[in-house]
Amino acid sequence: MSPVRMYTTQVCPYCIRAKALLKQRGVEQIDEIRVDLDPTQREAMIALTGRRTVPQIFIGDTHVGGCDDLMALDQRGGLAPMLAG
């Protein structure tokens, strides 16, 4: 399974929703980077993605986007193959 990395904050409902979907699809471990605890990580996230909002989700080296992007990818049938690597 491809590694999943997610930039998050503790109270973000979209982060919680995205994590729940990933768990439903069999992801056992998410490398969670809390930007609310470390502002330099938010700066790194913005530099990588060009986006300021969380979550920002990476599967392997691919930037999937935010929660809505992840949901759309799943609805198109693209999430499972991406997770499978």
PyMOL Python script that loads the backbone (N, CA, C, O; Angstrom):
from pymol import cmd

cmd.read_pdbstr("""\
ATOM      1  N   MET A   1       0.844  -1.187   0.000  1.00  0.00           N
ATOM      2  CA  MET A   1       0.000   0.000   0.000  1.00  0.00           C
ATOM      3  C   MET A   1       0.882   1.241   0.000  1.00  0.00           C
ATOM      4  O   MET A   1       1.889   1.310   0.705  1.00  0.00           O
ATOM      5  N   SER A   2       0.485   2.213  -0.800  1.00  0.00           N
ATOM      6  CA  SER A   2       1.235   3.466  -0.877  1.00  0.00           C
ATOM      7  C   SER A   2       1.136   4.225   0.435  1.00  0.00           C
ATOM      8  O   SER A   2       0.090   4.216   1.083  1.00  0.00           O
ATOM      9  N   PRO A   3       2.221   4.884   0.833  1.00  0.00           N
ATOM     10  CA  PRO A   3       2.170   5.675   2.065  1.00  0.00           C
ATOM     11  C   PRO A   3       1.268   6.895   1.892  1.00  0.00           C
ATOM     12  O   PRO A   3       1.191   7.484   0.814  1.00  0.00           O
ATOM     13  N   VAL A   4       0.587   7.259   2.979  1.00  0.00           N
ATOM     14  CA  VAL A   4      -0.308   8.412   2.979  1.00  0.00           C
ATOM     15  C   VAL A   4       0.221   9.432   3.978  1.00  0.00           C
ATOM     16  O   VAL A   4       0.495   9.112   5.135  1.00  0.00           O
ATOM     17  N   ARG A   5       0.356  10.655   3.508  1.00  0.00           N
ATOM     18  CA  ARG A   5       0.788  11.775   4.359  1.00  0.00           C
ATOM     19  C   ARG A   5      -0.291  12.833   4.289  1.00  0.00           C
ATOM     20  O   ARG A   5      -0.798  13.144   3.212  1.00  0.00           O
ATOM     21  N   MET A   6      -0.646  13.391   5.450  1.00  0.00           N
ATOM     22  CA  MET A   6      -1.720  14.372   5.498  1.00  0.00           C
ATOM     23  C   MET A   6      -1.357  15.519   6.436  1.00  0.00           C
ATOM     24  O   MET A   6      -1.022  15.305   7.601  1.00  0.00           O
ATOM     25  N   TYR A   7      -1.430  16.735   5.911  1.00  0.00           N
ATOM     26  CA  TYR A   7      -1.278  17.926   6.732  1.00  0.00           C
ATOM     27  C   TYR A   7      -2.637  18.218   7.348  1.00  0.00           C
ATOM     28  O   TYR A   7      -3.633  18.330   6.632  1.00  0.00           O
ATOM     29  N   THR A   8      -2.687  18.343   8.684  1.00  0.00           N
ATOM     30  CA  THR A   8      -3.958  18.471   9.392  1.00  0.00           C
ATOM     31  C   THR A   8      -3.867  19.476  10.532  1.00  0.00           C
ATOM     32  O   THR A   8      -2.799  19.997  10.856  1.00  0.00           O
ATOM     33  N   THR A   9      -5.034  19.728  11.131  1.00  0.00           N
ATOM     34  CA  THR A   9      -5.126  20.377  12.436  1.00  0.00           C
ATOM     35  C   THR A   9      -6.024  19.494  13.301  1.00  0.00           C
ATOM     36  O   THR A   9      -6.713  18.612  12.789  1.00  0.00           O
ATOM     37  N   GLN A  10      -6.013  19.731  14.591  1.00  0.00           N
ATOM     38  CA  GLN A  10      -6.744  18.861  15.504  1.00  0.00           C
ATOM     39  C   GLN A  10      -8.255  18.947  15.320  1.00  0.00           C
ATOM     40  O   GLN A  10      -8.934  17.921  15.369  1.00  0.00           O
ATOM     41  N   VAL A  11      -8.792  20.138  15.112  1.00  0.00           N
ATOM     42  CA  VAL A  11     -10.246  20.316  15.139  1.00  0.00           C
ATOM     43  C   VAL A  11     -10.888  20.431  13.762  1.00  0.00           C
ATOM     44  O   VAL A  11     -12.062  20.787  13.662  1.00  0.00           O
ATOM     45  N   CYS A  12     -10.158  20.143  12.719  1.00  0.00           N
ATOM     46  CA  CYS A  12     -10.661  20.282  11.359  1.00  0.00           C
ATOM     47  C   CYS A  12     -11.631  19.146  11.009  1.00  0.00           C
ATOM     48  O   CYS A  12     -11.217  17.989  10.954  1.00  0.00           O
ATOM     49  N   PRO A  13     -12.920  19.455  10.771  1.00  0.00           N
ATOM     50  CA  PRO A  13     -13.865  18.386  10.438  1.00  0.00           C
ATOM     51  C   PRO A  13     -13.556  17.717   9.094  1.00  0.00           C
ATOM     52  O   PRO A  13     -13.853  16.536   8.910  1.00  0.00           O
ATOM     53  N   TYR A  14     -12.965  18.460   8.159  1.00  0.00           N
ATOM     54  CA  TYR A  14     -12.598  17.883   6.869  1.00  0.00           C
ATOM     55  C   TYR A  14     -11.440  16.895   7.019  1.00  0.00           C
ATOM     56  O   TYR A  14     -11.379  15.885   6.317  1.00  0.00           O
ATOM     57  N   CYS A  15     -10.530  17.195   7.935  1.00  0.00           N
ATOM     58  CA  CYS A  15      -9.425  16.275   8.218  1.00  0.00           C
ATOM     59  C   CYS A  15      -9.966  14.969   8.792  1.00  0.00           C
ATOM     60  O   CYS A  15      -9.543  13.883   8.397  1.00  0.00           O
ATOM     61  N   ILE A  16     -10.890  15.085   9.714  1.00  0.00           N
ATOM     62  CA  ILE A  16     -11.490  13.906  10.341  1.00  0.00           C
ATOM     63  C   ILE A  16     -12.226  13.074   9.291  1.00  0.00           C
ATOM     64  O   ILE A  16     -12.124  11.847   9.282  1.00  0.00           O
ATOM     65  N   ARG A  17     -12.958  13.737   8.419  1.00  0.00           N
ATOM     66  CA  ARG A  17     -13.709  13.048   7.361  1.00  0.00           C
ATOM     67  C   ARG A  17     -12.763  12.337   6.383  1.00  0.00           C
ATOM     68  O   ARG A  17     -13.016  11.199   5.987  1.00  0.00           O
ATOM     69  N   ALA A  18     -11.686  13.007   6.002  1.00  0.00           N
ATOM     70  CA  ALA A  18     -10.719  12.417   5.075  1.00  0.00           C
ATOM     71  C   ALA A  18     -10.040  11.208   5.714  1.00  0.00           C
ATOM     72  O   ALA A  18      -9.857  10.184   5.056  1.00  0.00           O
ATOM     73  N   LYS A  19      -9.666  11.318   6.981  1.00  0.00           N
ATOM     74  CA  LYS A  19      -9.036  10.186   7.674  1.00  0.00           C
ATOM     75  C   LYS A  19      -9.993   9.004   7.759  1.00  0.00           C
ATOM     76  O   LYS A  19      -9.580   7.856   7.596  1.00  0.00           O
ATOM     77  N   ALA A  20     -11.267   9.279   8.013  1.00  0.00           N
ATOM     78  CA  ALA A  20     -12.260   8.209   8.107  1.00  0.00           C
ATOM     79  C   ALA A  20     -12.392   7.476   6.768  1.00  0.00           C
ATOM     80  O   ALA A  20     -12.451   6.246   6.744  1.00  0.00           O
ATOM     81  N   LEU A  21     -12.437   8.210   5.666  1.00  0.00           N
ATOM     82  CA  LEU A  21     -12.541   7.571   4.351  1.00  0.00           C
ATOM     83  C   LEU A  21     -11.311   6.719   4.067  1.00  0.00           C
ATOM     84  O   LEU A  21     -11.429   5.594   3.581  1.00  0.00           O
ATOM     85  N   LEU A  22     -10.144   7.249   4.365  1.00  0.00           N
ATOM     86  CA  LEU A  22      -8.917   6.483   4.133  1.00  0.00           C
ATOM     87  C   LEU A  22      -8.905   5.197   4.949  1.00  0.00           C
ATOM     88  O   LEU A  22      -8.502   4.147   4.450  1.00  0.00           O
ATOM     89  N   LYS A  23      -9.345   5.278   6.202  1.00  0.00           N
ATOM     90  CA  LYS A  23      -9.412   4.075   7.046  1.00  0.00           C
ATOM     91  C   LYS A  23     -10.393   3.069   6.447  1.00  0.00           C
ATOM     92  O   LYS A  23     -10.122   1.868   6.441  1.00  0.00           O
ATOM     93  N   GLN A  24     -11.543   3.559   5.938  1.00  0.00           N
ATOM     94  CA  GLN A  24     -12.522   2.670   5.302  1.00  0.00           C
ATOM     95  C   GLN A  24     -11.927   1.969   4.087  1.00  0.00           C
ATOM     96  O   GLN A  24     -12.322   0.851   3.755  1.00  0.00           O
ATOM     97  N   ARG A  25     -10.984   2.620   3.430  1.00  0.00           N
ATOM     98  CA  ARG A  25     -10.367   2.047   2.233  1.00  0.00           C
ATOM     99  C   ARG A  25      -9.133   1.219   2.558  1.00  0.00           C
ATOM    100  O   ARG A  25      -8.399   0.813   1.657  1.00  0.00           O
ATOM    101  N   GLY A  26      -8.900   0.966   3.857  1.00  0.00           N
ATOM    102  CA  GLY A  26      -7.851   0.039   4.251  1.00  0.00           C
ATOM    103  C   GLY A  26      -6.536   0.669   4.667  1.00  0.00           C
ATOM    104  O   GLY A  26      -5.570  -0.048   4.929  1.00  0.00           O
ATOM    105  N   VAL A  27      -6.472   1.986   4.734  1.00  0.00           N
ATOM    106  CA  VAL A  27      -5.232   2.635   5.163  1.00  0.00           C
ATOM    107  C   VAL A  27      -5.089   2.468   6.673  1.00  0.00           C
ATOM    108  O   VAL A  27      -5.938   2.917   7.443  1.00  0.00           O
ATOM    109  N   GLU A  28      -4.017   1.826   7.078  1.00  0.00           N
ATOM    110  CA  GLU A  28      -3.798   1.572   8.500  1.00  0.00           C
ATOM    111  C   GLU A  28      -2.968   2.656   9.165  1.00  0.00           C
ATOM    112  O   GLU A  28      -3.099   2.900  10.365  1.00  0.00           O
ATOM    113  N   GLN A  29      -2.111   3.307   8.381  1.00  0.00           N
ATOM    114  CA  GLN A  29      -1.243   4.331   8.960  1.00  0.00           C
ATOM    115  C   GLN A  29      -1.239   5.561   8.081  1.00  0.00           C
ATOM    116  O   GLN A  29      -1.043   5.479   6.869  1.00  0.00           O
ATOM    117  N   ILE A  30      -1.459   6.705   8.711  1.00  0.00           N
ATOM    118  CA  ILE A  30      -1.391   7.998   8.036  1.00  0.00           C
ATOM    119  C   ILE A  30      -0.301   8.810   8.722  1.00  0.00           C
ATOM    120  O   ILE A  30      -0.332   9.004   9.938  1.00  0.00           O
ATOM    121  N   ASP A  31       0.649   9.277   7.946  1.00  0.00           N
ATOM    122  CA  ASP A  31       1.686  10.166   8.474  1.00  0.00           C
ATOM    123  C   ASP A  31       1.051  11.546   8.586  1.00  0.00           C
ATOM    124  O   ASP A  31       0.969  12.293   7.611  1.00  0.00           O
ATOM    125  N   GLU A  32       0.606  11.865   9.790  1.00  0.00           N
ATOM    126  CA  GLU A  32      -0.140  13.096  10.028  1.00  0.00           C
ATOM    127  C   GLU A  32       0.807  14.203  10.482  1.00  0.00           C
ATOM    128  O   GLU A  32       1.542  14.043  11.456  1.00  0.00           O
ATOM    129  N   ILE A  33       0.783  15.311   9.774  1.00  0.00           N
ATOM    130  CA  ILE A  33       1.616  16.456  10.110  1.00  0.00           C
ATOM    131  C   ILE A  33       0.693  17.572  10.594  1.00  0.00           C
ATOM    132  O   ILE A  33      -0.088  18.127   9.821  1.00  0.00           O
ATOM    133  N   ARG A  34       0.793  17.887  11.872  1.00  0.00           N
ATOM    134  CA  ARG A  34      -0.106  18.851  12.497  1.00  0.00           C
ATOM    135  C   ARG A  34       0.431  20.267  12.315  1.00  0.00           C
ATOM    136  O   ARG A  34       1.387  20.662  12.983  1.00  0.00           O
ATOM    137  N   VAL A  35      -0.175  21.019  11.425  1.00  0.00           N
ATOM    138  CA  VAL A  35       0.282  22.383  11.158  1.00  0.00           C
ATOM    139  C   VAL A  35      -0.151  23.353  12.245  1.00  0.00           C
ATOM    140  O   VAL A  35       0.389  24.456  12.328  1.00  0.00           O
ATOM    141  N   ASP A  36      -1.115  22.968  13.084  1.00  0.00           N
ATOM    142  CA  ASP A  36      -1.510  23.832  14.195  1.00  0.00           C
ATOM    143  C   ASP A  36      -0.488  23.799  15.324  1.00  0.00           C
ATOM    144  O   ASP A  36      -0.443  24.711  16.148  1.00  0.00           O
ATOM    145  N   LEU A  37       0.324  22.763  15.364  1.00  0.00           N
ATOM    146  CA  LEU A  37       1.348  22.653  16.398  1.00  0.00           C
ATOM    147  C   LEU A  37       2.695  23.205  15.948  1.00  0.00           C
ATOM    148  O   LEU A  37       3.535  23.548  16.780  1.00  0.00           O
ATOM    149  N   ASP A  38       2.903  23.292  14.644  1.00  0.00           N
ATOM    150  CA  ASP A  38       4.194  23.731  14.118  1.00  0.00           C
ATOM    151  C   ASP A  38       3.988  24.625  12.889  1.00  0.00           C
ATOM    152  O   ASP A  38       3.796  24.117  11.785  1.00  0.00           O
ATOM    153  N   PRO A  39       4.027  25.935  13.067  1.00  0.00           N
ATOM    154  CA  PRO A  39       3.794  26.860  11.954  1.00  0.00           C
ATOM    155  C   PRO A  39       4.765  26.671  10.781  1.00  0.00           C
ATOM    156  O   PRO A  39       4.418  26.985   9.643  1.00  0.00           O
ATOM    157  N   THR A  40       5.963  26.167  11.042  1.00  0.00           N
ATOM    158  CA  THR A  40       6.890  25.944   9.927  1.00  0.00           C
ATOM    159  C   THR A  40       6.380  24.839   9.010  1.00  0.00           C
ATOM    160  O   THR A  40       6.670  24.837   7.814  1.00  0.00           O
ATOM    161  N   GLN A  41       5.625  23.907   9.567  1.00  0.00           N
ATOM    162  CA  GLN A  41       5.040  22.850   8.743  1.00  0.00           C
ATOM    163  C   GLN A  41       3.944  23.410   7.839  1.00  0.00           C
ATOM    164  O   GLN A  41       3.773  22.944   6.713  1.00  0.00           O
ATOM    165  N   ARG A  42       3.199  24.408   8.325  1.00  0.00           N
ATOM    166  CA  ARG A  42       2.195  25.045   7.470  1.00  0.00           C
ATOM    167  C   ARG A  42       2.891  25.746   6.301  1.00  0.00           C
ATOM    168  O   ARG A  42       2.425  25.678   5.164  1.00  0.00           O
ATOM    169  N   GLU A  43       3.993  26.408   6.584  1.00  0.00           N
ATOM    170  CA  GLU A  43       4.760  27.072   5.515  1.00  0.00           C
ATOM    171  C   GLU A  43       5.258  26.043   4.498  1.00  0.00           C
ATOM    172  O   GLU A  43       5.220  26.290   3.293  1.00  0.00           O
ATOM    173  N   ALA A  44       5.721  24.900   4.982  1.00  0.00           N
ATOM    174  CA  ALA A  44       6.187  23.840   4.093  1.00  0.00           C
ATOM    175  C   ALA A  44       5.032  23.310   3.247  1.00  0.00           C
ATOM    176  O   ALA A  44       5.199  23.047   2.056  1.00  0.00           O
ATOM    177  N   MET A  45       3.859  23.153   3.868  1.00  0.00           N
ATOM    178  CA  MET A  45       2.675  22.679   3.154  1.00  0.00           C
ATOM    179  C   MET A  45       2.292  23.648   2.034  1.00  0.00           C
ATOM    180  O   MET A  45       1.993  23.230   0.916  1.00  0.00           O
ATOM    181  N   ILE A  46       2.303  24.934   2.343  1.00  0.00           N
ATOM    182  CA  ILE A  46       1.956  25.950   1.341  1.00  0.00           C
ATOM    183  C   ILE A  46       2.958  25.931   0.195  1.00  0.00           C
ATOM    184  O   ILE A  46       2.577  26.045  -0.970  1.00  0.00           O
ATOM    185  N   ALA A  47       4.242  25.788   0.526  1.00  0.00           N
ATOM    186  CA  ALA A  47       5.276  25.735  -0.511  1.00  0.00           C
ATOM    187  C   ALA A  47       5.083  24.516  -1.422  1.00  0.00           C
ATOM    188  O   ALA A  47       5.296  24.604  -2.631  1.00  0.00           O
ATOM    189  N   LEU A  48       4.678  23.373  -0.835  1.00  0.00           N
ATOM    190  CA  LEU A  48       4.488  22.147  -1.612  1.00  0.00           C
ATOM    191  C   LEU A  48       3.229  22.174  -2.473  1.00  0.00           C
ATOM    192  O   LEU A  48       3.230  21.693  -3.606  1.00  0.00           O
ATOM    193  N   THR A  49       2.153  22.742  -1.924  1.00  0.00           N
ATOM    194  CA  THR A  49       0.840  22.595  -2.555  1.00  0.00           C
ATOM    195  C   THR A  49       0.290  23.878  -3.159  1.00  0.00           C
ATOM    196  O   THR A  49      -0.567  23.830  -4.041  1.00  0.00           O
ATOM    197  N   GLY A  50       0.776  25.028  -2.690  1.00  0.00           N
ATOM    198  CA  GLY A  50       0.186  26.300  -3.106  1.00  0.00           C
ATOM    199  C   GLY A  50      -1.144  26.572  -2.424  1.00  0.00           C
ATOM    200  O   GLY A  50      -1.839  27.524  -2.779  1.00  0.00           O
ATOM    201  N   ARG A  51      -1.502  25.755  -1.455  1.00  0.00           N
ATOM    202  CA  ARG A  51      -2.780  25.887  -0.744  1.00  0.00           C
ATOM    203  C   ARG A  51      -2.531  26.153   0.736  1.00  0.00           C
ATOM    204  O   ARG A  51      -1.527  25.723   1.305  1.00  0.00           O
ATOM    205  N   ARG A  52      -3.478  26.878   1.347  1.00  0.00           N
ATOM    206  CA  ARG A  52      -3.352  27.250   2.752  1.00  0.00           C
ATOM    207  C   ARG A  52      -4.241  26.397   3.664  1.00  0.00           C
ATOM    208  O   ARG A  52      -4.037  26.370   4.878  1.00  0.00           O
ATOM    209  N   THR A  53      -5.221  25.706   3.087  1.00  0.00           N
ATOM    210  CA  THR A  53      -6.212  24.996   3.896  1.00  0.00           C
ATOM    211  C   THR A  53      -5.797  23.549   4.154  1.00  0.00           C
ATOM    212  O   THR A  53      -5.010  22.962   3.412  1.00  0.00           O
ATOM    213  N   VAL A  54      -6.352  22.999   5.227  1.00  0.00           N
ATOM    214  CA  VAL A  54      -6.144  21.593   5.553  1.00  0.00           C
ATOM    215  C   VAL A  54      -7.469  20.862   5.399  1.00  0.00           C
ATOM    216  O   VAL A  54      -8.532  21.473   5.515  1.00  0.00           O
ATOM    217  N   PRO A  55      -7.417  19.576   5.142  1.00  0.00           N
ATOM    218  CA  PRO A  55      -6.226  18.762   4.962  1.00  0.00           C
ATOM    219  C   PRO A  55      -5.615  18.937   3.584  1.00  0.00           C
ATOM    220  O   PRO A  55      -6.289  19.334   2.634  1.00  0.00           O
ATOM    221  N   GLN A  56      -4.354  18.641   3.492  1.00  0.00           N
ATOM    222  CA  GLN A  56      -3.668  18.464   2.208  1.00  0.00           C
ATOM    223  C   GLN A  56      -3.115  17.051   2.246  1.00  0.00           C
ATOM    224  O   GLN A  56      -2.339  16.698   3.133  1.00  0.00           O
ATOM    225  N   ILE A  57      -3.522  16.250   1.276  1.00  0.00           N
ATOM    226  CA  ILE A  57      -3.296  14.817   1.309  1.00  0.00           C
ATOM    227  C   ILE A  57      -2.360  14.401   0.177  1.00  0.00           C
ATOM    228  O   ILE A  57      -2.527  14.800  -0.975  1.00  0.00           O
ATOM    229  N   PHE A  58      -1.377  13.591   0.539  1.00  0.00           N
ATOM    230  CA  PHE A  58      -0.451  12.998  -0.420  1.00  0.00           C
ATOM    231  C   PHE A  58      -0.579  11.488  -0.328  1.00  0.00           C
ATOM    232  O   PHE A  58      -0.594  10.922   0.765  1.00  0.00           O
ATOM    233  N   ILE A  59      -0.671  10.842  -1.474  1.00  0.00           N
ATOM    234  CA  ILE A  59      -0.608   9.386  -1.545  1.00  0.00           C
ATOM    235  C   ILE A  59       0.634   9.073  -2.357  1.00  0.00           C
ATOM    236  O   ILE A  59       0.722   9.400  -3.540  1.00  0.00           O
ATOM    237  N   GLY A  60       1.595   8.434  -1.702  1.00  0.00           N
ATOM    238  CA  GLY A  60       2.917   8.294  -2.316  1.00  0.00           C
ATOM    239  C   GLY A  60       3.475   9.697  -2.526  1.00  0.00           C
ATOM    240  O   GLY A  60       3.489  10.509  -1.600  1.00  0.00           O
ATOM    241  N   ASP A  61       3.932   9.981  -3.733  1.00  0.00           N
ATOM    242  CA  ASP A  61       4.461  11.317  -4.042  1.00  0.00           C
ATOM    243  C   ASP A  61       3.421  12.215  -4.692  1.00  0.00           C
ATOM    244  O   ASP A  61       3.729  13.349  -5.061  1.00  0.00           O
ATOM    245  N   THR A  62       2.191  11.723  -4.838  1.00  0.00           N
ATOM    246  CA  THR A  62       1.147  12.467  -5.544  1.00  0.00           C
ATOM    247  C   THR A  62       0.316  13.303  -4.588  1.00  0.00           C
ATOM    248  O   THR A  62      -0.221  12.789  -3.607  1.00  0.00           O
ATOM    249  N   HIS A  63       0.212  14.597  -4.878  1.00  0.00           N
ATOM    250  CA  HIS A  63      -0.651  15.480  -4.099  1.00  0.00           C
ATOM    251  C   HIS A  63      -2.079  15.296  -4.585  1.00  0.00           C
ATOM    252  O   HIS A  63      -2.411  15.657  -5.714  1.00  0.00           O
ATOM    253  N   VAL A  64      -2.921  14.733  -3.729  1.00  0.00           N
ATOM    254  CA  VAL A  64      -4.321  14.482  -4.069  1.00  0.00           C
ATOM    255  C   VAL A  64      -5.132  15.762  -3.926  1.00  0.00           C
ATOM    256  O   VAL A  64      -6.040  16.014  -4.718  1.00  0.00           O
ATOM    257  N   GLY A  65      -4.812  16.569  -2.924  1.00  0.00           N
ATOM    258  CA  GLY A  65      -5.556  17.794  -2.647  1.00  0.00           C
ATOM    259  C   GLY A  65      -6.183  17.722  -1.272  1.00  0.00           C
ATOM    260  O   GLY A  65      -5.622  17.134  -0.348  1.00  0.00           O
ATOM    261  N   GLY A  66      -7.361  18.331  -1.144  1.00  0.00           N
ATOM    262  CA  GLY A  66      -8.062  18.365   0.129  1.00  0.00           C
ATOM    263  C   GLY A  66      -9.100  17.265   0.246  1.00  0.00           C
ATOM    264  O   GLY A  66      -9.107  16.315  -0.537  1.00  0.00           O
ATOM    265  N   CYS A  67      -9.970  17.402   1.227  1.00  0.00           N
ATOM    266  CA  CYS A  67     -10.984  16.398   1.502  1.00  0.00           C
ATOM    267  C   CYS A  67     -11.933  16.218   0.312  1.00  0.00           C
ATOM    268  O   CYS A  67     -12.217  15.088  -0.087  1.00  0.00           O
ATOM    269  N   ASP A  68     -12.420  17.322  -0.254  1.00  0.00           N
ATOM    270  CA  ASP A  68     -13.328  17.222  -1.401  1.00  0.00           C
ATOM    271  C   ASP A  68     -12.652  16.533  -2.586  1.00  0.00           C
ATOM    272  O   ASP A  68     -13.277  15.749  -3.300  1.00  0.00           O
ATOM    273  N   ASP A  69     -11.372  16.834  -2.786  1.00  0.00           N
ATOM    274  CA  ASP A  69     -10.622  16.193  -3.868  1.00  0.00           C
ATOM    275  C   ASP A  69     -10.502  14.686  -3.624  1.00  0.00           C
ATOM    276  O   ASP A  69     -10.627  13.886  -4.550  1.00  0.00           O
ATOM    277  N   LEU A  70     -10.258  14.314  -2.372  1.00  0.00           N
ATOM    278  CA  LEU A  70     -10.143  12.897  -2.008  1.00  0.00           C
ATOM    279  C   LEU A  70     -11.468  12.181  -2.239  1.00  0.00           C
ATOM    280  O   LEU A  70     -11.495  11.078  -2.786  1.00  0.00           O
ATOM    281  N   MET A  71     -12.566  12.806  -1.822  1.00  0.00           N
ATOM    282  CA  MET A  71     -13.903  12.213  -2.004  1.00  0.00           C
ATOM    283  C   MET A  71     -14.210  12.039  -3.493  1.00  0.00           C
ATOM    284  O   MET A  71     -14.732  11.003  -3.904  1.00  0.00           O
ATOM    285  N   ALA A  72     -13.891  13.037  -4.286  1.00  0.00           N
ATOM    286  CA  ALA A  72     -14.142  12.966  -5.731  1.00  0.00           C
ATOM    287  C   ALA A  72     -13.302  11.861  -6.370  1.00  0.00           C
ATOM    288  O   ALA A  72     -13.786  11.130  -7.234  1.00  0.00           O
ATOM    289  N   LEU A  73     -12.052  11.743  -5.948  1.00  0.00           N
ATOM    290  CA  LEU A  73     -11.178  10.696  -6.457  1.00  0.00           C
ATOM    291  C   LEU A  73     -11.772   9.322  -6.149  1.00  0.00           C
ATOM    292  O   LEU A  73     -11.769   8.428  -6.995  1.00  0.00           O
ATOM    293  N   ASP A  74     -12.278   9.168  -4.931  1.00  0.00           N
ATOM    294  CA  ASP A  74     -12.886   7.903  -4.536  1.00  0.00           C
ATOM    295  C   ASP A  74     -14.139   7.619  -5.366  1.00  0.00           C
ATOM    296  O   ASP A  74     -14.346   6.488  -5.806  1.00  0.00           O
ATOM    297  N   GLN A  75     -14.962   8.623  -5.577  1.00  0.00           N
ATOM    298  CA  GLN A  75     -16.200   8.435  -6.356  1.00  0.00           C
ATOM    299  C   GLN A  75     -15.912   8.069  -7.804  1.00  0.00           C
ATOM    300  O   GLN A  75     -16.687   7.342  -8.425  1.00  0.00           O
ATOM    301  N   ARG A  76     -14.810   8.561  -8.346  1.00  0.00           N
ATOM    302  CA  ARG A  76     -14.409   8.221  -9.723  1.00  0.00           C
ATOM    303  C   ARG A  76     -13.759   6.841  -9.824  1.00  0.00           C
ATOM    304  O   ARG A  76     -13.484   6.352 -10.920  1.00  0.00           O
ATOM    305  N   GLY A  77     -13.516   6.211  -8.652  1.00  0.00           N
ATOM    306  CA  GLY A  77     -12.878   4.908  -8.649  1.00  0.00           C
ATOM    307  C   GLY A  77     -11.368   4.968  -8.703  1.00  0.00           C
ATOM    308  O   GLY A  77     -10.717   3.951  -8.946  1.00  0.00           O
ATOM    309  N   GLY A  78     -10.793   6.149  -8.479  1.00  0.00           N
ATOM    310  CA  GLY A  78      -9.349   6.303  -8.590  1.00  0.00           C
ATOM    311  C   GLY A  78      -8.580   6.143  -7.299  1.00  0.00           C
ATOM    312  O   GLY A  78      -7.356   6.015  -7.320  1.00  0.00           O
ATOM    313  N   LEU A  79      -9.276   6.148  -6.175  1.00  0.00           N
ATOM    314  CA  LEU A  79      -8.562   6.103  -4.883  1.00  0.00           C
ATOM    315  C   LEU A  79      -7.961   4.720  -4.628  1.00  0.00           C
ATOM    316  O   LEU A  79      -6.786   4.617  -4.276  1.00  0.00           O
ATOM    317  N   ALA A  80      -8.738   3.674  -4.799  1.00  0.00           N
ATOM    318  CA  ALA A  80      -8.246   2.313  -4.497  1.00  0.00           C
ATOM    319  C   ALA A  80      -7.002   1.960  -5.310  1.00  0.00           C
ATOM    320  O   ALA A  80      -6.042   1.449  -4.733  1.00  0.00           O
ATOM    321  N   PRO A  81      -6.972   2.209  -6.630  1.00  0.00           N
ATOM    322  CA  PRO A  81      -5.749   1.900  -7.377  1.00  0.00           C
ATOM    323  C   PRO A  81      -4.550   2.731  -6.925  1.00  0.00           C
ATOM    324  O   PRO A  81      -3.417   2.251  -6.912  1.00  0.00           O
ATOM    325  N   MET A  82      -4.815   3.984  -6.556  1.00  0.00           N
ATOM    326  CA  MET A  82      -3.721   4.844  -6.105  1.00  0.00           C
ATOM    327  C   MET A  82      -3.158   4.325  -4.782  1.00  0.00           C
ATOM    328  O   MET A  82      -1.943   4.307  -4.584  1.00  0.00           O
ATOM    329  N   LEU A  83      -4.037   3.907  -3.887  1.00  0.00           N
ATOM    330  CA  LEU A  83      -3.583   3.361  -2.604  1.00  0.00           C
ATOM    331  C   LEU A  83      -2.837   2.054  -2.791  1.00  0.00           C
ATOM    332  O   LEU A  83      -1.898   1.756  -2.053  1.00  0.00           O
ATOM    333  N   ALA A  84      -3.255   1.274  -3.783  1.00  0.00           N
ATOM    334  CA  ALA A  84      -2.610  -0.014  -4.025  1.00  0.00           C
ATOM    335  C   ALA A  84      -1.192   0.153  -4.576  1.00  0.00           C
ATOM    336  O   ALA A  84      -0.366  -0.756  -4.493  1.00  0.00           O
ATOM    337  N   GLY A  85      -0.933   1.327  -5.134  1.00  0.00           N
ATOM    338  CA  GLY A  85       0.400   1.606  -5.642  1.00  0.00           C
ATOM    339  C   GLY A  85       0.540   1.100  -7.034  1.00  0.00           C
ATOM    340  O   GLY A  85       1.603   1.243  -7.639  1.00  0.00           O
TER     341      GLY A  85
END
""", "prot")
cmd.dss("prot")
cmd.show_as("cartoon", "prot")
cmd.util.cbc("prot")
cmd.orient("prot")
